[in-house]
Structures are given as structure tokens and as C-alpha cells.
Amino acid sequence: MPDFGTFGRLLLIGGGLIAFIGLLFILLNRLGLGRLPGDILIQRDNFTFYFPLATMIIVSILLTLLVNFLRR
């Protein structure tokens, strides 16, 4: 028989992690991340292309620093 207590804890942890990431996205948007000068935005009549190049680089650097800090 499966252990529903462990499964329930995993679901709660996963849900909390998703909520934290959503809150982080909201805060980063208020700080202007996502509209940086290196982000590519092309708008035509019926077409919009957005590629957040500078934002991805900054997020990658921050995540690399965080992972390296947590590994030590």
C-alpha cells in the first residue's frame, strides 16, 4: 500500500515551491526585470516577437551564484 503521508508532503513542498517562484516572478517584474535594454522586441502589424536575452543572462548568473552558494 502506498504511503500517502509522504506523497502529501511532497505535494505540499512542490506547491510551496511553485508559489515561491510565482512570487519571485512578480517581484522581479516590479524591479524591471524583463524589460532590460538587451531584450529583443519586434512588433509588426499582427506579430510580436519577444526574446528576453539580457533577462535570461542575469537570471542565469543569479541562479549559478545561488546554486554555488547552496553547494558549499
SULHUUR-V634640 format. One record per backbone hydrogen bond with DSSP energy under -0.5 kcal/mol. NH is the residue of the N-H (numbers start at 1). CO is the residue of the C=O. E is the energy in kcal/mol with one decimal. If there is no record, write none. Layout:
BEGIN
{{NH CO E} {NH CO E}}
END
This chain:
BEGIN
{{4 2 -1.0} {7 3 -1.6} {8 4 -2.5} {9 5 -2.1} {10 6 -2.3} {11 7 -2.2} {12 8 -2.2} {13 9 -2.5} {14 10 -2.6} {15 11 -2.6} {16 12 -2.4} {17 13 -2.3} {18 14 -2.3} {19 15 -2.4} {20 16 -2.3} {21 17 -2.3} {22 18 -2.2} {23 19 -2.2} {24 20 -2.3} {25 21 -2.2} {26 22 -1.9} {27 23 -2.4} {28 24 -2.6} {29 25 -2.0} {30 26 -1.7} {31 27 -1.3} {32 29 -1.1} {33 28 -2.2} {35 32 -1.8} {39 36 -1.7} {40 51 -2.9} {41 39 -0.5} {42 49 -3.0} {44 47 -3.3} {49 42 -3.0} {51 40 -3.1} {53 51 -2.2} {56 52 -2.4} {57 53 -2.0} {58 54 -2.3} {59 55 -2.6} {60 56 -2.3} {61 57 -2.2} {62 58 -2.5} {63 59 -2.6} {64 60 -2.2} {65 61 -2.4} {66 62 -2.3} {67 63 -2.6} {68 64 -2.4} {69 65 -2.2} {70 66 -2.4} {71 67 -1.8} {72 68 -0.8}}
END
